[in-house]
Amino acid sequence: MSSWNPFTRNTNSRKSIGVITTRDFDRETRRLESLEDNAKSLTRDLIKQDKSFDDFSRGQLKLLHDLSGSAFINHYDQQQTSTTLSTNISQLINDWKITAQHISEQTNLLNEITSKTIIDSSKRLTLALANVTNAIKKREQSLNDYIKIQNKLDKINEKFGTSTTSLTVMTNTTNNNKLEQIKKQLNDTKQQYELKNQILNNELPILHEQRAAFVYPCLEAFIEAQAHYCDQLEAAYRNLIGQMDVVTNSTATLDEINAKLANIKSLSIVASE
């Protein structure tokens, strides 16, 4: 929400007509600004998160697509005579691709749930808060209208050298009619302002208190979706590892990689001069 504050203007005019801006109303408008800022920030952050998950899923599928078409992988499969794997590399990549496709489906599901439970809800909340901001601006406009009419009466009072309370005893019929019309406008405008002000004073604290009741179930659904997504990823990768006839020992795997790399480095065309 912008830094606009309906209480930063016309301070002297408000005091001159006896309209007091309460600290409570100031506090509630600041709370409203903070709530709207938080809703917008949450929406932006979750959209970024969805994109990150989507990039991860798409990137994995692209990697597997590139590996599947790799001349090196195809050549290795054709020339393979012995390996620690019970299946060839193409089969391993195919199993990995199936896993990646499942993860992609789960990512799409997570993003859909996130959009429905958090992003869409946050956007609707932002729209609702924008309506509240408009109500505050209308209250401000009513107050400014009241100030404008009051200043008009003050000028007439100054012109005739009399106080506002003695305007009704003026002998000039035309001026009296005009003044009565202005006073009626002033009274109507004051009533409009007081009505808007009363509604906002009554309902802004309620809005602030109800924010948790609105946000909590959204966050709860979002956390459950995140937990389900992580469970699905763990199960998918564990299943993939189960299809690989290898010892899941990182040290042993690294030793095997280093041994094969040493064989490559032992070639005269690879050795440093």
N, C-alpha and C positions, 0 to 999 in steps of 0.2 A: 504494500500500500504506500502511496506517496506520503511525503512529510506534511501534507496539507493538514492544518489544524484550524478548526472553526473559531478558536479562541485567541488567535494572534492578531486580530484586526479590530479596529473601532473600540479599543478599550476605554478611551475617555468618554466616548458617546454612550457606551453602555452604563458607565458609572453615573453619567449625568441624568439618565432616566431611571436610575435605581434598579437596573436589571443586573443581578448578581450571578456570575458564572461560578458554579460550585466546583470545589475540588473533586467531588465525586464524579461529576460529569466529565471533567478533564481526565480522570483516571480511567473511566470506562471507554472514552474515545481512544486513549493510548492502548488499552487492552485490545480494542477492535483492530487498530492498526497492526499490533503485534500478531494477532490471530490470523489476519489476512496475509501478512508477510510470511508467516510460518506455513500456511496452506499452499501458497505459491511456491515457496522453497521446496516443500515436500514433493510437490508435483514435478518440479524440475529434476530433483534428485532421483526420483523413481523412474522417470523417463530415461535418464542416463543409465540407471542400473539395468533396465530392460534392454537397452541397446547394447550394453556390455555383455550380458548373457547371450543375446542374439549373435553378437560378433564372435563370441567363443564358439557357439554351436556351428555357425556358418564356416568359421575358420577351420574347424576340425573336419568338416565335410569336404572342404576344398583341399585340405592337405591330403586326405585319403584319395580323393579323385586324382590329384597329381601323382601320388605314389602308385596308384593302380596303373596309370599310363606310363610309368617310368620304364625306360629301356633297361636300366640297371636291374630293377626288380624282375622283369621278365627274363633277362639273361641269367640272373642268379637261379631262378626256378628251373630253367632249362639245363643248367650246368651242375645243379646241386646233386651231389652224390652221397653226402653224409652231413648230418646236422643234429644239433641237440633238440631240435623241434620235431615233433611227430607229424606235423603238417608243414607244407611249404609256405613261403612268405606270402604268396598270393592268397592262400587260404586264411592266413593270419590277418592280412589286411581286409579281407572280405568279412571276417568275424568282427573286426574292429569297426568296419563301416556299418554293420548292422547295429552295433552298440551306439555308434555316433548318431544314427538315424533315430534310435529310441531316445537318446538324449535331446535331440532336436525337437522331437514331439513333446517331451516333458518341458523343454524350455518355452515352447509356444504356449503350452498349457499354463505355466507359471506366469508368463507375461500377460496372458488373457485374464487370469485371476487378479493379478496386480492391477491391471487396468480397471477392472470392474469394482474391486473392493477399495482401492486406495486412490488411484489417479482420477477416475470419474467422480468419486465421492468428494475428493478434494476440489475438483473443478466446480462441482455443484455448490460446495460450501463457499468458494470464492465468489460465485455469482450471487449467492444469498447475502454475503457480506457487502458486496457492491451495492445492493439495494439498501442496506443499512446506511452506508456512506451517503447515498443519495438522500435518504431521510434526514441525515444530519445537515447536509447542504441546504435542504428545504427549510429546516429549522433556522439555519443561518440567514437565509434569504428573508424569512419572515421577520427576524430580528432587525435586519437591515432596513426593511420596509417600515417597521415601527419607528426606527431611529430617524428615517427620512421624513416621515410625517410629523414626528415630534419636533424636529428642527424647523419644519415649515411653520408650525404653530409658534415656536419661539421667535421666529423672525416677525411674524405678525404682531406678537405681543410687544416686541421691541419697537415696532413701527408706531403702535398706538400708545406706547408708554404705559402699559398696564400689565398685570400678571395674568397667568393662565386661569387662575380661579375667578378672575373678574371679567372674563371675556363674555360671559352670558348676560352681563348687564349693559353691554354696549348699545347705544341708541341707534346706530346705523343699521337699518333692517337688512340691507344687502350684505354688509359685512357680517352681520349676525348669522344670516343664512349660510354664508360661505364657511364661517367658523364652525357652525354646528355640523356641517357636512364633513369638514376636516376632522372634527372631534369624533364623529361617528366612524370615519375611516380609521382613525387612531385606535378606537376601542375594538373595532372588528379585527384589525391587524394584531392587536395585543392578544385577543382571544385565540386567534389562529396560532400565534407563536406559543402561547401557554399550553395549548393542546398538543402541539408537536413536541414541545419540551417535556411535558408530563409523560407522554408515551415513551419517549426515548429514555427518560430517567427511570421509568418503571421496567422497561424491557431490556435495556443494555446489560444490567447485571444478570438477568435471567439467561440471556444469550451467552454470556461468559461462563456461567455455571453449567450450561448444557453442552458445552463444547466437548467435554470429556465423554459424556454419554454418546455423542455422535462418533468421536474418533476411536474410542476403545474397540468396538466390534470390528471396525475396519482394520485396525492394527492386528487384532487377534486372528482374523481370517488371513491376513497377509503373512503373519509369522507361521501359521499352520501350512500355508502353501510353500513357504521357503523350506520348512522342515521336510515336507513331502518331497520336494525337488531334490534336496540333498540326499535323502534316503534312496531315491531312484538312481541318482548318479553313482552312489557307492555300490548299490546292488548291481548296476550295469557293468561297472568296471571290475567288480569282483567276479562276476560271471565270465567276463572276457579273460581275466587272468586264469580262471579255472579251465578254460579251453586251451591254454598254452601249457605244453608239457615242459615246464621249466621250474627250476627251484627259485622260489620268490625270496632270494637272498641278494640284497643289493651289493654286498661285498663280493660274493662269488661271481655275480654278473659283471661287475667292474673288472675283476681279475681276468675274466674271459675276454672282455673287450680289449684290455691292455695287452693280453697275449697275442691276439690277432693283429693289433696295431703294431706290435713289435715285429711280427712276421713281415708286415708290409714294409716297415722301416729297414729291415735287414736286406732288402733288395738293393743292389748296387745303384740302380737308377734313382732310388729314393734317398740313399745315404748322402749326407752333407759332404761337400768336397773339402 
